[in-house]
Amino acid sequence: MTRHVRAAAVAIVVALAAAPATAQIFTDMANHPARQAAERLAAKGIVTRLPDGRFAPNEPLSRLDLAVFLGRSLGVPSAGLRPLEFRDTDQIPPEDRAAVAAASVMGTVSNTRAEVRKGQVLYTLTTDKKAYAPGEEIQLTFTIANVGPGRETELLSPERGRPRMRLGEREGVKPGYEGELYVESQTPQGRRRETVARVRVAIVRQTESVLDVVAEGTVPMRPGLKVFYLPDVWFEYATTQFHDFIVRDSEGNEVARWSLSRPFQAVQQPVPLAANQEMRFQSRWRQLDQNDQPARPGRYEIVAVQTTKDDPTTVSLTYQRGLVTAFPDNTFRPRQPVTRLELAAFGVRAMGLDGEAARAGGSLVVADARDIPPDLRGAVAVAIERKFVPALPDNSFRPGQTATRGDAIIVLNAMMEALGRYDYTVGTLREVRGGPPPVVVVEGEDKQLRSHRVAPVSAIYRGGQPVVLIQLRPGDQLRMLKPTDAGLVMYIEAQGR
């Protein structure tokens, strides 16, 4: 061993001896089951260290804690918010008032996508994202798509130059009807459809139909080819208003309607929707009522309607405005502890799982289910099923028991994952350079090398075990979190090859 190699080896040993057993952000969570989740949240600025380096996971969770955590997790900007008007605003620290204001009026939707299928028509209502700041517009998209599935059949030999299609059933196949013949194939990206031809039905017989080709597709027609036949659909409307968007409050009262004051003309003929085509309608709800006043905190239903003469089709999403709101006497009570029942309800509401909770009420099987109000049993069932407020070892839930700050970490981590707010920087470790601050050199998916400074207070894991930075190895696959794009890395997950 050369003198330089011996010196390097001694330096590494000394560094290992001087380093802490593992890197950690909080001094009191080394053995806490929520440690890793807490460190992820700390790396994104959702939770912070107390002045002495603790998180205090076993202390009661207050309403102030919850409001601040939720506001940060959902990323709702506090700029431009109206000042708090609670009777006890003076009990809320000035530095936390913006976060409480945001949490009291921010909104979330149950899902960013809802679907209803009627026969071969798929109705879809989507929003552009899941969480909204006060006054932010919610973009709504209502799609009516004629996507099948088509009827599987086979092309027969032509008759006088006209293609023929085998008929398994005659329903929906009449002379003059138009539709599309297509083939399907499975690709890594999913099912792919290729058009054989757009056709019009000329003659219908007992076991076959004769077709006229309206337009050729990309796949040549030939006898024996297995195809799908998807006919056009026709809708009857009274006017040129083919759709509507409606917002209703929890009592069913109409809060907003897209069609109000808009002019429409009478329609005399049915309106077609061609095979494998769609109608798309868009609008924006500004979270205002019909009088242009901000919608009050509460639960709302956003409904898209296809306004056909008979059997209109509706698709709906649930929207919750305000997560931690005032009590009826307009007090916020920032120091009041949050119960396990309230934490479950807040988590379900913040993640937009109200619709799931409404369907899950009957599935609650904990021993003390009778102690849980009927209207919240669905929320508890969802919280248990998704394991962000789990049942206790004796299969009880204890709804009135005070939740802890550590309990809140589990909910917040689940919320961040559900909303996709962990924006990991990923790549392959190439080098660790000494500091201060130390630097990791990472090769990204684009094969470019980038250097990232590591924060003095950070959390590092390799193979699921907490380690210090010098225990990482070139070639490790890294996932890293930092508070901002230009911030120092505070959290690293490494997997060795």
N, C-alpha and C positions, 0 to 999 in steps of 0.2 A: 504494500500500500504506500503510495507516495505521500510526501509531506502535505501537499495541497489537498489530496483526498482525505487524509486523516483529519486535517483541520476542518474540512467541510462536514465530515461525519460528526466530529465533536460539536460543531455549531448546531447541527440538526438535533442532536441529543439534548444540548442545553436548551434549545428552543422548545422542544417537547416537554422538558422538565419544567420550564418556566410558564408554559401555556396552561390555561385552565383545562379541566378534564374534557369539557365540551364548550362550544360557543353557545351562549344563550342570551336572550333579550331581557327576560324577566328573572329576577333572583329568587322568586318564590314559586316557580312552576316546574321545577326540574322533574318532579314525579307526578305532575298533574296530567290526567288523560287528555286534557285539551291543550297541552303545551304547544304542540306543533301548529294547531289551528290558531292559537293566540299569537304565535310568532309570524304566521302569514299575515294576520290582520294588522299586526304592528308594522310590518314591512310596507303595508299600503296606507298607513296612517289612520286606520280605523280605531285602534285602541292605542294608548300610550302608557309609558312607564310613569309610575308615581315618582316623586322626587328622590325616594330612597331606592329606586330600581325595581320595586315590586309591582305586581298587577292586582294583588289582593283577590284571588279567585274565589275565596270562600266567604267573602263579605256579601251582605245583601245587595241585590241589584235594585237600584232606585229608578224611579221614572225619569229622572234627569239623565242617569247613565244610559238608559235605553233609548231615549230620544236622541242623544248625541251620537250613540253608536249607529242607530238606524240611519240618521241623516248622512253620516259619513259613508256608510256601506252603500247606500243607493246613489251616492254621488250627486245629490241635488244641490245646485248652487244656491247660496244664500243671498247673493247680491240682488238688491231690488225688493226684498221682502218687506212687508209691512211690519212695523214694530209690534212686539207682543202686547196684547191687551188683556192678559190674565190679571185677575185681582191680586195675585201673589207674584207678579213678575219680579218684584224686588228680592224674592228668595232665590231667583235664578242668577247664577254668576254672570256678569256682563259678557264675558268671553264665550259663554255657552248659549246666549240668547238667539243668535242667528241660527244655530243648529236646531234648537228647539222650535223656532219659527218654521224652519224648513220641514221638520218632522211632523208638525201639526197640520200641514197643508199639502205635503207631497202626495203623489198618487201612483198607484200601481195597477196593472191589468192582470186578470186571472191567467191569461195565456196570450201570447202574441198571435196565436192562430186558432181559429175554431172552424170546424167543418160539419156540413150536413150533406148527405148524399140522397138523392131521389132518382132511382133508376140509373140512367146513364149520365145524369147531370150532377156535378159536384159543386156545391156552394161553399165558398171560403170567405171568412172575415179575418183580416189581419191588422195589427198595429205595427208601427215602425220600431217600437222598443217597448220595454216592460215598465220602466219607472219614469215619472215625469215631474218636473219642477212646477211650482205654482205658475199659472199663466202660460205654460208651454203648450203648444198645439199638439194634439194627438192625431197623427195621420192615420186615417182609416181607408182600407182598400177592400172592396167587396167584389169577388170574382164569381161569375157563373160560367162554368166550363162544361162543354159536352165532350167528356173524355171516356165514356164507356163504363165498363168494358164492352167491346164490340162482340158480335156474335161470330163464333168460329165456324168457318165453312171452307168450301173448296171450289176452285174454278174448274168448270167443265169445258169440253171442247167447244169452240165458237159455233154459232148458228148463223149462216149467211154473213159472216164477218163480225157478228155481235158476240161479245163474251157472255157466258152463262155462269150462274152461281147456284150451287146446290142449296136447296131449302130444307132445313131441319124443322122450321116452324114458319108459319105465314104471318104471324102477328107483326104489325108494323112494317110489312113489305107490301106496298100497293103500287100500281102503275102511277108514274109521275113523281114518286118519292125519290129524293136524292140522298146520297150518303157517300161514305168513303170506304174503299178497300185498303187495308194496310197489313203489314207483317210486323211481328215483334221479335226482338232478339235481346238477350241478356248481356249487358256490358258491365265492366267494373263500376261505372257510374250509375247503374240501374237499368231499367227496361228502356229500350229504344224502339221507337215506331218509325217505319218508313212507308211512305205512301205508294200503293200500287196504282190506284186510279181514283178519281172522283167520278161517280157514276149516277145515272138516273135509271130507275126501274121502268122497263118498257113493257114487259109481259110477265105475268105471274101464273105459273102452272102448279100442279100438285106437288112436285118434288124439286122444282127448279124455277129460276127467274131469268129472263133475258134482259141484258143491261145495255144501255147506251153510255159510251165513255164521254164524259164532259171535259175531263182534263187528265192527261197521263201523269203518272208519278215517277219516282226514281227507280222503282222495281218493275222489271218487265212482266207483263201478264203472260201466263202460259198454263195450259191445262194441267191439272193435278196440283197446282200451287195452293198450299194451305194459307188462307187469309182470314182476316177478321172484317166483318161488315158492320159499320157504325152509321146509322141513319142520322140525318139532321133532326133537330127537335124544333117544335113551333110553340110559341107562347102567345096567349091572347091578353092584350092589355086594353084598358079603357082609354088611356091617354098616352102621350109620349113620356110620361113619368114611368120609367121601367124599374126604378128602385127608390129606396128611401133609407135614411139613417135616423135613428131615434135614440134618445137618451132618457131613461126613466130612473127615478130615485127608488129607494128601498121599499117605499109604499106603493109603487106603481104609478106615481104621478109623472107626467111627461115634463121633462126639463128642457129639452131641445129637440128640434126636428129640422132636417135638411131642407125639406120641400116647402116649408112655410114661405108664403109670398112669392113663390116661383111660378111662372106661367107654363102651362102645358096645353097641348092640342089633342083633340080626339083622334083615336086610331081606329081605322075601319078593318084592317087586315091583320091576320096573325103575323108575328115577327119571328123569323127563323134564326136558329143558332146552328151553324154548320158543324159537322163532325170534326172533332179535334180542334175546335176553335173556342174562344171564350169572350164574354163581355166583362169589361172591367170598369168599375166605378170608384172614384176616390173623393174623399172629403176630409176636412180637418175640424176637430172639435177643440175650441179654445178653452174648455173647462168653464164655460159661461152658461147661464140659463137664458131663457127667452128674452129677458130684459137686459142682457149683457152684464149681468152681475156675476161675480165669481161663485161657482157651485159650492155649496156648503160642505163641510167634512161629512163623509158618510159613504154608503155603498150605492153604486149605480149600475144599471144594466145598459150596455151599448148594443143596439140592435141594428142589423142590416136586413132589409126586406126586399124581396122581389115582388113587385106590386102587380101580379097577374090578377085577372078578373076572378078566377076560382083558385082556391087553395094556395094563397100566397106563402112563399117560403121565407122563413126567418132564421138568422144565425146570430148568436149573441155572445158577448164577452162581459165579464164582471170587472168593474173599475172601482177601486177603493181610494177615496180622497181623504187624506189625513190618517196617520198611523198612531200617533200618541197625542190624543186631543184633550181638550179641557173637560172638566166635570160639569154637570148641569149648572152649578153655581159660578161657573167661569173661573174656577181655580185650576191650576196645573198640578199643584202638590208635588214639587220636584223631589222632595226627600222621601216620599211615600214608597215603601218597598213594592216590588212587582211580584205577584204570585206566579207559581208554575202554570196555573191556568191562563193568566194574562200573558205570560211569555209565549205559550203555545198559540194563543189567538193572535198576538202581534206578529209572530213568525209566519203564520199562515197568511195573514193579511199582507205583510210586506212582500212575500214571495208570490202574491197573486194566486193563492191556492183556494180561494173561497168556493169556487165551483166544485173542486174536488172535495172540499169539506162538506158541502151541502149534500153530496152523494154518500158520504162515509159515516154519517151519524149513527146508523144502525149497526156498524161493525165494531163499535167500541166494546171491549170485553174485559177491561180492568176491574179489579175487585170492588172498587169504590165508584163505579160509573154513576150510581145514583146521586153521588155528591156533586156531580158536574151538571150545570144547567143544560137542559135539552138542546138549546140553540147553539151551544158550544161543544157538544160532544163530537161533532164532525171535525172541528178544528183539532181537538185532542187526538182523535183517531188518526188524522193525517200527521200530526206531530210525532206520534209514536211510530207509525208506519215508516216515516222518513227519518226517524231516529234523531231528530234535532231537539226534542224534549221527550226522552224515552220514559217508559214505565219504570218504576222502581223494582228492585229485586224481588219484593214480595207480591209483584203483580198489582200493586196499587199505583195510583197517579198522584194522590194527595194534592188536589187542585189549590187548596188554600195555603200550602206551604210556600214560604218565601223563596223565590229563585235567587241564585247567586250570580255573581259576575262571571264565574266560570261556566255556569249554565248558559249565559248569554253568548259566550264565545262559540258554543256549538251551533246555536241558531244563526249567528252572524256568518260563520264559516259556510254553513249550508246555503245561506242567502247569496253570498259572494259567488259560490260555485254555480248556483242555479241561474244567476244573472250574468255569468261569464265575466265577472269583474276582476278576476285574477289574470292580469295581463303579463304572463310569464315571458321572460326573455330566455330563449332556448338556444343550445349549441353544444359544441364539443370543446372541452377544456384542453388548451394547448400549453398553458404555462401559468404558474403562480409566481408573482414577483413580490419581493418584500416591500415594506412601506417605511414609515407611515404615510398615507394609508396603503395597505397592500392592494395589489391589482391582480385580477384574473384576466387572462387573454383567452378569448373564446372564438371558435370558428363557427359562424352561423350557417344556416341552410344554403345561403348564397355563396358559401366558400370564402367569404371575407372575414378577416380577423378584426376583432374589436376588443378594446381594453375597457374593463369596468372596475372602478374603485369599490372596495368593500368597506362598509361602515365599521367603525371600531366596536360598536355594539351590534351584533348580528347573530343569526342562527344558521347553522350549517348541518346538513344531514348527508350521509353517504350510505346507500343501501338501507335506508330507513332508520339508521342509528345516528345519534348526534355525535359530531366530530368537530375538530378544529380545522382551520383552513389548510394547514400544511399536510393534512392527511388526505386531501384530494389528490387524484392522480391524473396525469395527462391521458386523454382518451375518455375520461368520464363524461357522461352525458348530463348536462346541467339544465336545471330550470331555476331561474332567478327572479326575485321580486325586488322592486325599489319604489320609493314613494312617488317619484316623478321620473320622466324620461331621462333627465340629466342627473337624478339623484344617485346616491351611493347605494350599492347592493346591500340589502339588509337580511335577505333570506335566500338560501341556496339548497336545492335538492340535487344530489348527485347519484348517478347509477353507474357502476363500473361495467366495463364490457366483459 
